[in-house]
Amino acid sequence: MAGSNGKQKTARDMILSLGLIVVAAWVIYLFVPHDDHAPDIKRVDYRVELLTARRAASYPVAAPEGLSDRWKATSVRFQGADFDSWHLGFHAPDGEYVAVEQSTQKRSRFIDEASQGAQATKVTEKIDGRTWTRYTGGRYDALVLQDTDGSTTVVAGTASFDRLSEMAGALKMA
């Protein structure tokens, strides 16, 4: 009988330990903050970088004018040593991402990088007097400006083509 009492004591100790672990996990869960809403996205001011890019780039640099305040600029970058690359990223009103990308890099390679692997379609659209070709697939969809000399302009992102077109229509080249 002495042997069975030891087994009961071991089983009871295991159950008590398990109960203590469950209580401790519940207390930790109770005191750890839970934030279920999306983080506030910080708006960046891109005016200085835009002026710098427009002075330094070998092509007319694109930036939107007239978009609502619900479009938040979230990233900006000009790299003169790297094919005069211009990047301007936005958080669209519907929560999706839209970027304006320009470069003097080889057109096919730049489009592939800017659109994250999207492929050209046969669909073109006229936006504000300019012809854009749709690219789909990959991580982003994109609009690529046709008939540009010396540089390539791409509007790409996770947003719908309506949002991409809205951005393309707002672009002013200077």
N, C-alpha and C positions, 0 to 999 in steps of 0.2 A: 504494500500500500504506500510505502514511502516513495516509491518511484512515480506513482500517478499524481501525487500531490505536487511534485516538482514540475510536471508537465502542465498542470492547471495554472500554477503560478507563472510559468513562462508565457502561456497563452494570455492570461490576464494582463501581464506586463506589456505584451505586444498591443493589445486592444487599448490599454490606457495610453501608451505612447502614440498610437495612431490618432486617438481622440485629441491628445495634446497638440499634435502636429496640425490637425484640421482647425482647431481653435486658433492657433498661432497664425495660420494662413489666412483665416477669416479676418483677424485683427489687422494684419498687414494690408490686406485688400481694402479694409474699411478706411485706413488712414493714408493710403497712397492716392494722390489727386488723380482724378479722371477728367480729362478734357476732351469731350467728344466733338466739339465744333472745329471747323477748319481754322488754321492759323491765319492771322491777319497778314496779308501780303504787303510788304513795304514798297512804296512807290519811290522810284529813283528819278532824279532830275537829269535829263540827258542834254540840256542846252549847251553846256560847255564842250562836251565831247562832240556834239554835232557841229559846232562852229570849228573846232579843231579839225574834224574829219573833212569838212567842206573846204578848208584851206589847204589841207595836205593831200587829199585824194586826187587821183588823175581822172576822175569821172564825177558826174553830178551825183551827190550823195542824197539818198532818199530818206525822208522822215515824214510822218503823218501830220496833217493840219486839219483841224476841225472835228476831230473825234470827240465824243462825249467824255466827261470826267470819269465815267465808269470804266474806261480803258485805263489800266495802270501800267506804266512803263516799269519793268522789273529788272532789266539788265541792259547795259550798253557797253560797247567796246569798239575801239578803232585800233587796228594794228597796221601801221604804215609799212613796217618791215615784212609783213606777212601778206603779200599780194594786195595791199591797201584794203584789208578786210574791214567791213562795217557790219556790226550786229546791233540790233535794237529789238529787245524782247518785251512782249506785253502780255498781261493777264486780261483777257477779254471779258466783257460783261457777263457772259454765260459761264465763266470759270475756266475756259479753255485757254491754251497757250497759242500765241501768234508771234512770229519773228520776222523781221525784215533783215535780209542778208544780202550783202553786195561784196563783190571781189573782182579782181583782175586775174584771178587764178584760171586755169584752163576750164572752159565752160562745163564740159561733161563731168569733170571731177568735182567742181564746185557745186553743181546741182545735186550730184549724188550725196555729197557731204551735208549740204544745207537742208535737203529734203529727207535725209536719213534713209536713203535707199529707194525712194519713190520712183516710179517709172512714168514716162511720158504717155499721155493718152492722145487721141486725135481730137479732143475737145479743146476749142479755144474760145475765149470770150473777150469782148471789147469792153474795157473799163476806162472811163474818162479819156477816151480817144486813143488808148494804148491796147495792144493785143497781148493777151496772156495765155499761156498754154497750161492746162491742168496736168498735174502729176499726182498719181495715187499709189497707195501701198506703203510698204515700209512702216516706219513709226509715225511719220507725218504725211499729210497731204500738202500739196504746194501749188502755187501759181508762179510761173516763170515768165518774165517779160521778154517779148520777142524783139528782134531788130535793135539790139543795143550794141554799140561799137566800143570795144575795149574793156567792157565790164559786164557782169551778169547780175541781175536783180532777181531775188527769190523772196516770195512771201510764203512762209511755211508754218505748220504747227498742227496741233491736235484739234483745232477748231474746224467747223464746217466750212464748205466752200463759200457759203454766204458771208461768214465772218472774214475769211481770207479776202474775198472780193471787196468787202467794206474797207479793209485795211489798204488794199491795192488802190482803191479809188481815192483814198485820203492822202496818198503819197505825193509829195512835192519834191521834185529833183532840183537841187541847186549846188 
